Amino acid sequence: MYTGFILMFFGLTIVLSSLFGLIPTPIDTILIIIRIPFEEKVLHEGLEGYTEYTEKVKYRLIPKIW
């Protein structure tokens, strides 16, 4: 989902031909990357079965990288 959001941010900037759109796109990307560990912690604590899920799915944002 997060990878889709990041691609959407960049894609919308290109589709709209907006140079101003390039300003918030990297900021949004950084905010998403910062958010992931906090969300993971909440999911581990509050969602039954999430720990088993994370053992099966190793990558969160970019397959084979992170």
C-alpha positions as CSV (number, residue, x, y, z in Angstrom):
1,M,0.0,0.0,0.0
2,Y,2.8,2.4,0.9
3,T,4.7,1.7,-2.3
4,G,1.5,2.4,-4.2
5,F,1.0,5.8,-2.4
6,I,4.6,6.8,-3.2
7,L,4.2,5.9,-6.9
8,M,0.9,7.7,-6.9
9,F,2.6,10.9,-5.5
10,F,5.2,10.8,-8.2
11,G,2.8,9.8,-10.9
12,L,0.3,12.6,-10.2
13,T,3.1,15.1,-10.3
14,I,4.1,13.9,-13.8
15,V,0.5,13.6,-15.1
16,L,-0.3,17.1,-13.9
17,S,3.0,18.5,-15.2
18,S,3.5,20.3,-11.9
19,L,6.9,21.3,-10.8
20,F,5.4,22.4,-7.5
21,G,4.2,18.9,-6.9
22,L,7.8,17.8,-6.7
23,I,8.2,19.7,-3.4
24,P,5.8,17.7,-1.2
25,T,6.4,14.4,-2.9
26,P,9.8,13.6,-1.2
27,I,8.4,15.0,2.0
28,D,5.4,12.7,1.9
29,T,7.7,9.8,1.0
30,I,9.9,10.5,4.1
31,L,6.9,10.8,6.3
32,I,5.6,7.4,5.1
33,I,9.0,5.8,5.8
34,I,9.0,7.3,9.3
35,R,5.5,6.1,10.0
36,I,6.1,2.4,9.1
37,P,7.9,1.4,12.3
38,F,5.3,3.1,14.5
39,E,2.5,1.4,12.7
40,E,4.3,-2.0,12.8
41,K,4.6,-1.7,16.6
42,V,0.9,-1.0,17.0
43,L,0.0,-3.9,14.7
44,H,2.2,-6.3,16.6
45,E,0.6,-5.3,19.9
46,G,-3.0,-5.1,18.8
47,L,-3.6,-7.4,15.9
48,E,-3.7,-11.1,16.5
49,G,-1.7,-13.0,13.9
50,Y,0.3,-10.1,12.7
51,T,3.5,-11.5,14.1
52,E,3.1,-14.6,12.1
53,Y,2.3,-12.5,9.1
54,T,5.5,-10.6,9.4
55,E,7.5,-13.9,9.6
56,K,6.1,-14.8,6.2
57,V,6.3,-11.3,4.6
58,K,9.7,-9.9,5.2
59,Y,9.6,-6.8,3.1
60,R,7.5,-3.7,3.9
61,L,8.1,-1.1,1.3
62,I,10.3,-2.3,-1.6
63,P,10.4,-6.1,-2.4
64,K,13.8,-7.7,-1.8
65,I,15.2,-4.5,-0.3
66,W,13.1,-3.3,2.7
